[in-house]
Amino acid sequence: MQIVGHDYVSDRSVGHHGLAGIATLIRTARQEAAAQGAACVLLDNGDLLQGNAMGDQLAQMAVSPAHPVIACLNHLRYDAIGLGNHDLDHGLPYLRAVAGALDMPLVSTNLHLTEPGPLRHWAIATCPLPMAALPTAATLQIGLLSVLPTKTKIWNRDVLEGQAQITCALESLRSAVPKLRAAGADLIVLLAHMGIAHKDEAKVEEDICALAQVDGIDAVITGHTHRRFPGPDHSEGSGVDAQAGTLSRKPAAMPGFGGSDLAVLDLALNRNAQGRWSVLSHESRLRCNTVNTLADPVVLSAARPNHTAIRAQLEEVVGHTDTALHNFFALAMPTAIDALTARAQAKVIREGVAGTPDGDLPILVATAAHTAGGRAGPGHFLHIPPGPVQRRHIAGLVPYRNEVWALRVTGADLRQWLETAAEVFAPLGTVAGPLIDPHRPPYHFDTIHGVTYEINLRRPQGDRITALSWQGVPVTAKQKYLLATNQFRAAGGGGFDCAPKATVVLRNPMPLSEALITTLADPSAVLWPDAPPWRFSAVEAQAILHTTPDALPFIKEIAHLSPNPGGTTPLGFAEIRLHL
């Protein structure tokens, strides 16, 4: 949903023109193909419909040819679009309406809807071949398959429950490829909305290399993890060639995120005597979308009314803060932003369970370290200066439309939750290394409010939480609590355990954004002491925190970690050496 390249939370450019810039790169690539006498198709791998405040606004609009999503995609003449898991976030009616208004097929091979409407399990794009390539006119029939992570059925179960099923990606492809070939596909391109696992990553959702090995698949477009391929984002591993751009020896590409890149995958083809096409060689490369890439005026025009309206709406003043609220050090200590979000979630849950048998249980709240750098770069942090709080600040605190859920948990569940959160930290070595595992996004880290605990980074993963207490008393395995969290985390998002249905006490539809606004108006509403929930155990070691350079004026807030600034990284992060 990065149509124009704007960060609505900070109200500034993201450093390029989003899809409007990509449109220019597309036009250039098409012109090159025509000049070279090459055929050309345009594909997208999903997560188009969600990602910022504009996406939330557009999902409430009636879908018509003038709808910005429809207008832009039809203008760019995509041949097909695969489905991403976040495309389900705004509900199936909106998804079906979008699919019905597009001039190209919207494909998902392993999503099975009880009422599929215009969504397709597979598609064939008819691609005219240039006369220069063959003695007679011909067309190439390009078969298109698209798969979602199987865990989408967990992450989006509130949308899919009773309405759809998601089947195993590998088995779905093995079944679909022969059908697509029988329908006339000369080549098959797989749009796999899932990432490429690093060789040292223990948890993977699906093995993309195994999918690429399915007989009959000729090329792979992957995504989901916001990385780039080919290139240095991925290390060499079994089936992964990050220099040649292949997965299981199949041509492949992953074009970043948020309109950051256009992937250009050139395939040199051969047709044998029996008329069967095959890939002789390929070249896979990414073309970066920069601030100097000209913006397509048609895309800008389609989005301009909504872009202007959402910016004006987000300027509304909804509260006040006497102190600066930021998450510059969210991975080194609890933050005031975390505390504010926790109080708002606690308010929602306390009111929702009042008068029920669960109303007497202690309320705890889990808050994620979202918008805290990571792959999105050093500009991806929250900062609310003292003074008026605008609705755009609230949009930053609540980046996705997530319900607040309350789960009935035990002390053992609580400890497991915290151990999973602490897996984002890298093992400590004899010399200062990164504080955070570079393969784990910051939003996998949760702080739990209402208890106190320490994180000992000298210990192995799964045994890092110590001194876990509630009201000064050690937490026992069988103690019962209510834990407030968001629906994504409750469903198992970020590597956490999926909450069984029986433990879900409340699914509150009240927007967390409104709860935050009412909490700002009454800052005294606190369920627990204002002491920090957690801290690092003293282990006589050093680690490097990567944060935004904007954090340096606030460095006294982590004085207890004896911070030592050390310049900036090539990506623009400020390096701060911490003494744990």
Beta strands, then each sheet from edge to edge (+ up, - down):
strand 1: 6-7
strand 2: 12-13
strand 3: 43-44
strand 4: 80-82
strand 5: 106-107
strand 6: 111-113
strand 7: 123-129
strand 8: 138-147
strand 9: 164-166
strand 10: 187-192
strand 11: 219-222
strand 12: 228-229
strand 13: 240-241
strand 14: 246-247
strand 15: 250-255
strand 16: 261-271
strand 17: 277-288
strand 18: 317-321
strand 19: 325-326
strand 20: 363-368
strand 21: 383-384
strand 22: 387-390
strand 23: 404-410
strand 24: 433-434
strand 25: 446-449
strand 26: 452-455
strand 27: 465-470
strand 28: 473-474
strand 29: 480-486
strand 30: 504-508
strand 31: 534-536
strand 32: 542-547
strand 33: 564-568
strand 34: 574-579
sheet 1: 1+ 2-
sheet 2: 3+ 4+ 5+
sheet 3: 6+ 9-
sheet 4: 7+ 8- 10- 11- 15- 12+
sheet 5: 7+ 8- 10- 11- 15- 14+ 13-
sheet 6: 16+ 17-
sheet 7: 18+ 22-
sheet 8: 19+ 21-
sheet 9: 25+ 20- 29- 23+ 30-
sheet 10: 24+ 32+ 34- 33+
sheet 11: 28+ 27- 26+ 31+
end
